[in-house]
Amino acid sequence: MKRISIIGAGPGGLTCARILQRHGIAVTVYDRDPSRDARNQGGTLDLHADDGQVALREAGLLDEFLRLSRPEGQEMREYAITGDLREHHLPEEGELFKPEIDRGVLRDLLLDSLEPGTVRWGHALAATDGRTLRFKDRTTVETDLVIGADGAFSRVRPVVSPATPRYTGVSFLEAWFDDVENRHPELAALVGQGGAHAADGVRGLFAQRNGGGHIRVYIIRKEPAGITGLSTDAVRAGLLDEFAGWSPSLRRLVTDNDGPYVDRPIHALPVPHTWAHHPGVTLLGDAAHLMPPLGVGVNLAMLDASDLALALAGATTLDEGVRAYEDVMFPRSAEIAKMLDGRAEDLLAAPE
């Protein structure tokens, strides 16, 4: 039996594992987290009917996803910095093109669909040559195929490519708001059930309704000085100065958060990012084609995962399956990456 190893228990890695198992192919997923509940999985995702949902259909999980998702999360509001509402999209009854789901809920759906013991927690990869996996606890595992689904700073990528992510010049500060209907009712009304965006050409914000009464706000800034070593109060004071010209209601999305800010600089891989075929190794998702966060990342990762699993299931050898997958993935990701190259600054563009 061939040994297939996936590095990373994110949506891409877990989708690939699920579809492989549906086709009777054994697979093991290795993840650095000590357990499935070791950390918060982040905000909400919109899974598109023409990619993310395609993958979930192949995984046999589409109906359950639609049951768990939030179609109302497709609502979108665009504000001027004066606080005036410029555009407002309300989803129609039955609209399911890109319903929202919290990352943690999606991850649980995928994890619970796998055979017991599929995911080996507490296995942080240190390095691999494509045949031997060397983990940070000094254990090793031999494998016939390693699939790098381990994100922007993949430990698998160096086997096939010298490329490293570069900073785009745009950074997010993430702010959290909890129990918003009771603790932040005005902001809950401002954001609605989906997302709200405002920008002035230099800075911007995107507020996103999550499940469970939470809102996450991403404060978008170009080439910021950074917040390393600054207290929450110091960061907040600086943001009040930066957003001084904005309406009081929008400034509250920047400064009334519950807890600290989290700095998230935006990186991207060179465009296009490809590699010469390397037997026994391939990549999917951000490990293969990291792009600015403009709504395609998780959807493309899950479509990669589906294509790879189906190619392996239909091939006579692992190498044949990997080649078939890469023949599809390279041109698709190159086309999308070229379209999004340099577009991180679009998030700062003021509405017309």
Secondary structure as UniProt FT lines:
FT   STRAND          4..7
FT   HELIX           11..22
FT   TURN            23..24
FT   STRAND          28..30
FT   TURN            36..37
FT   STRAND          44..46
FT   TURN            49..51
FT   HELIX           52..58
FT   TURN            59..60
FT   HELIX           62..68
FT   HELIX           71..74
FT   STRAND          76..79
FT   TURN            81..82
FT   STRAND          85..89
FT   TURN            93..94
FT   STRAND          100..102
FT   HELIX           103..113
FT   TURN            116..117
FT   STRAND          119..120
FT   TURN            121..122
FT   STRAND          125..128
FT   STRAND          132..135
FT   TURN            136..137
FT   STRAND          140..142
FT   STRAND          145..148
FT   TURN            152..153
FT   HELIX           157..159
FT   STRAND          166..177
FT   HELIX           180..183
FT   HELIX           185..191
FT   TURN            192..193
FT   STRAND          195..199
FT   STRAND          203..209
FT   TURN            212..213
FT   STRAND          215..222
FT   TURN            228..229
FT   HELIX           232..242
FT   TURN            243..245
FT   HELIX           248..255
FT   STRAND          262..268
FT   TURN            279..280
FT   STRAND          281..283
FT   HELIX           286..289
FT   HELIX           297..314
FT   HELIX           318..340
FT   TURN            341..342
FT   HELIX           343..348
//
